[in-house]
Amino acid sequence: MLELHCHTTYSDGTLTPTQLVEAAVSAGVKALAITDHDTLSGWDEAEAAARSRDLEIVPGVELSTVHCDRSLHVLGFYPDREALEVPLRDRLDGRWWRARKMAENLANMGYPITLPELGEGVAPSRPHLANAMVEAGYVRSMEEAFDRFLGDDKPAYVSYPKFTAREGIQLLRKCGGVPVWAHPYLFRGGEVETVLPELVEAGLMGIEVYHPHHRSSQRRRLLELCDRYGLIATGGSDYHGPKAAGKDEHPLNRLNVSLSLLAPLKRAAEDLKPS
């Protein structure tokens, strides 16, 4: 019923915001968050597509930050668009810098590619480069591109320009957004129990408990941590749309996240508004 982590073609998703709305309605979703990487550009189209549907759009974003020299993603919900769009331009510029550096690395290795022409406000991501490698005939699939060249610590990989998790959390709160740690058990820079207090001290307000890569035991542990630190629990399929073969690896609404999780998130957002 609730999907609080979805991507569109404005970042590394394969569906336009309109197509995502249609897919969500078909899957029985009642509230859908648009959380593209470092951009808010998909909101308008999604909201327009949802007006005649029984679907609530939750405005969101997924910030790409760094903690302990590892990528750590922070979801932000209900931010003030006018306040957040300007600082996000730096994040988009950083993504373009990163994409060009990885393309340079690939060229130096003998695999030159042409960076895709993306529209205004679209955040370039590694899947864009992987797809370019497939089209150039260097690899047979995007998975192979990641396994051999673009994955973390692979030869063409370039990390994000330094933007710490603390900075991301504080930026979201400053702009009225509720910061939530995305898929904690995918983080490779430390144990969840060790990292979480540092993020809470920085102003973290929630944890993405329900995620396709979290085992049931991990979800239970995250719920315990939410209780201990007074954090909001969220969840979503981290939906990126069907792959080239037409198969959804993590279908929408597969996790059956309860719609009841939305109310605490809304209350937290209201609490962040200036009195």
C-alpha positions in Angstrom: 0.0 0.0 0.0 2.9 2.4 0.7 6.0 2.9 -1.5 8.5 5.4 0.0 11.5 4.7 -2.2 11.1 4.9 -6.0 13.2 6.3 -8.9 12.2 7.6 -12.4 14.1 8.5 -15.6 15.1 11.7 -13.8 17.8 9.6 -12.1 18.5 5.9 -12.7 15.0 4.6 -13.1 13.6 3.2 -16.3 10.1 4.6 -16.1 9.0 8.2 -16.5 7.1 9.7 -13.6 3.9 9.2 -15.5 4.7 5.5 -16.2 5.7 5.0 -12.5 2.4 6.4 -11.4 0.5 4.1 -13.7 2.5 1.1 -12.5 2.0 2.0 -8.8 -1.8 2.3 -9.3 -1.9 -1.1 -11.0 0.1 -2.6 -8.1 -2.4 -1.3 -5.6 -0.1 1.4 -4.1 -2.0 4.2 -2.3 0.9 6.6 -1.5 4.0 6.8 -3.7 7.3 8.7 -2.9 9.4 10.1 -5.8 12.9 9.8 -4.4 15.3 10.4 -7.4 18.9 10.8 -6.7 19.9 14.4 -5.9 17.0 15.9 -8.0 13.4 17.0 -7.5 12.6 17.2 -11.2 10.2 14.3 -11.3 7.7 15.7 -8.8 5.6 17.8 -11.2 5.0 15.1 -13.7 4.2 12.5 -11.1 1.8 14.9 -9.3 0.0 15.7 -12.6 -0.3 12.1 -13.5 -1.7 11.2 -10.0 -4.4 13.9 -9.9 -7.1 11.7 -11.5 -5.9 8.6 -9.7 -6.4 7.2 -6.2 -2.8 7.9 -5.4 -1.0 10.3 -3.1 2.4 11.6 -4.2 4.9 12.0 -1.4 7.6 14.5 -2.5 11.1 13.2 -1.7 14.7 12.9 -2.7 17.6 10.5 -2.2 20.9 12.3 -1.4 24.2 10.7 -2.2 26.5 11.3 0.7 29.7 9.8 2.1 30.4 8.4 5.5 33.6 6.7 6.6 34.7 7.0 2.9 31.8 4.9 1.7 28.6 5.9 -0.1 25.7 6.4 2.3 22.3 7.4 0.9 19.9 9.6 2.9 16.2 9.8 1.9 14.5 13.1 2.5 10.7 13.5 2.6 8.5 16.7 2.3 11.4 19.1 1.8 10.7 22.7 0.9 11.3 22.7 -2.8 12.3 26.3 -3.2 14.9 26.0 -0.3 16.4 22.7 -1.5 16.6 23.1 -5.3 19.5 25.6 -5.2 21.9 23.5 -3.1 20.9 20.5 -5.2 22.4 22.1 -8.2 25.8 21.6 -6.7 25.0 17.9 -6.2 23.9 17.6 -9.9 27.2 19.3 -11.0 29.1 16.8 -8.8 27.3 13.9 -10.5 28.2 15.2 -13.9 31.9 15.6 -12.8 31.8 12.0 -11.5 30.3 10.7 -14.7 32.9 12.4 -16.8 35.8 11.1 -14.7 34.5 7.6 -14.9 34.1 8.0 -18.7 37.8 9.2 -18.8 38.9 6.1 -16.8 37.0 3.9 -19.2 38.6 5.6 -22.2 42.1 5.3 -20.7 41.4 1.6 -20.3 40.5 1.3 -24.0 36.7 1.5 -23.6 35.7 5.0 -24.8 32.0 5.8 -24.5 29.7 8.7 -25.3 28.0 10.1 -22.3 24.2 10.2 -22.8 22.4 13.4 -23.5 20.1 13.8 -20.5 17.4 16.4 -20.1 17.3 19.4 -17.7 17.4 18.3 -14.1 18.3 14.7 -14.8 20.9 13.2 -12.4 23.5 11.1 -14.3 24.2 7.8 -12.6 26.4 4.7 -13.1 23.5 2.8 -14.9 23.7 5.5 -17.6 27.4 4.7 -18.2 26.7 0.9 -18.0 24.1 1.2 -20.6 26.5 3.2 -22.8 29.0 0.3 -22.5 26.4 -2.2 -23.5 25.5 -0.1 -26.6 29.2 0.2 -27.5 29.5 -3.6 -27.4 32.1 -3.7 -24.6 29.9 -5.8 -22.3 26.9 -8.0 -22.7 24.8 -6.5 -19.8 24.7 -3.7 -17.4 25.5 -6.2 -14.6 28.7 -7.1 -16.4 29.6 -3.4 -16.7 29.3 -3.1 -12.9 31.0 -6.3 -12.1 34.1 -5.5 -14.2 34.3 -1.7 -14.4 31.8 0.5 -12.5 31.1 -1.2 -9.2 32.6 0.1 -6.0 36.4 -0.4 -6.0 36.3 -1.5 -9.7 38.9 0.1 -12.0 36.7 2.8 -13.5 34.9 3.7 -10.3 35.0 7.3 -9.0 33.5 8.3 -5.6 31.2 11.3 -5.2 32.6 14.7 -4.5 32.9 15.0 -0.8 29.4 15.6 0.7 29.1 14.0 4.1 26.1 12.3 5.6 26.1 14.9 8.3 26.0 17.7 5.7 23.2 15.9 3.9 21.1 15.3 7.0 21.5 18.9 8.1 20.7 20.2 4.7 17.5 18.3 4.6 16.4 19.5 8.0 17.3 23.1 7.2 15.0 22.7 4.1 12.2 21.2 6.1 12.8 17.6 4.9 12.7 14.5 7.1 16.1 12.7 6.8 15.9 8.9 6.7 18.8 6.5 6.4 18.2 4.5 3.2 18.8 0.7 3.3 21.2 0.7 6.3 22.3 -2.9 5.8 23.7 -2.1 2.4 26.1 0.4 3.9 29.7 -0.9 3.7 31.4 1.7 5.9 30.6 0.2 9.3 28.2 -1.7 11.5 24.7 -0.3 11.7 24.8 -0.2 15.5 28.0 1.8 15.4 27.1 4.2 12.6 23.5 5.0 13.7 24.3 7.0 16.8 26.6 9.2 14.8 23.8 9.9 12.3 21.2 10.5 15.0 23.6 13.0 16.6 23.7 14.8 13.2 19.9 15.0 13.2 18.7 11.8 11.5 15.0 11.3 12.0 14.2 7.9 10.5 15.4 4.5 9.2 14.3 2.7 6.1 13.4 -0.5 7.8 11.6 -2.3 5.0 13.8 -2.9 1.9 14.1 -5.8 -0.5 17.7 -6.4 0.7 16.9 -6.5 4.4 16.2 -9.9 5.9 13.4 -10.4 8.4 15.9 -10.5 11.3 17.4 -7.2 10.1 14.0 -5.6 9.9 13.3 -6.6 13.5 16.6 -5.2 14.6 16.0 -1.9 12.8 12.6 -1.6 14.5 14.2 -2.1 17.8 16.7 0.6 17.0 13.8 2.9 15.9 12.3 2.4 19.4 15.6 3.0 21.1 16.4 6.2 19.4 12.8 7.5 18.8 13.1 7.3 15.0 10.5 7.0 12.3 10.3 3.7 10.4 9.8 3.8 6.6 10.0 1.4 3.8 9.9 0.9 0.0 11.0 -1.4 -2.8 13.8 1.0 -4.0 12.0 0.6 -7.3 14.0 1.4 -10.5 11.5 0.0 -13.0 11.8 -3.0 -15.3 15.2 -3.9 -16.7 16.0 -4.3 -20.4 14.6 -7.8 -20.4 11.3 -6.5 -19.1 11.5 -8.2 -15.7 11.0 -6.3 -12.4 13.7 -7.5 -10.0 11.8 -5.9 -7.0 8.2 -5.3 -8.1 6.2 -2.5 -6.7 4.2 -3.2 -3.5 6.0 -6.5 -3.0 6.8 -5.6 0.6 3.2 -4.7 1.5 4.4 -1.7 3.6 1.6 -0.5 5.8 0.1 2.9 4.9 0.1 3.6 8.7 3.8 4.5 8.5 2.9 7.6 6.5 1.2 9.6 9.3 4.3 9.7 11.6 6.4 10.9 8.6 3.9 13.7 7.9 3.9 14.7 11.6 7.7 14.9 11.6 7.6 17.1 8.5 5.1 19.4 10.2 7.3 19.6 13.3 10.2 20.9 11.1 8.2 23.8 9.7 9.0 27.2 11.3 6.5 28.1 14.0 
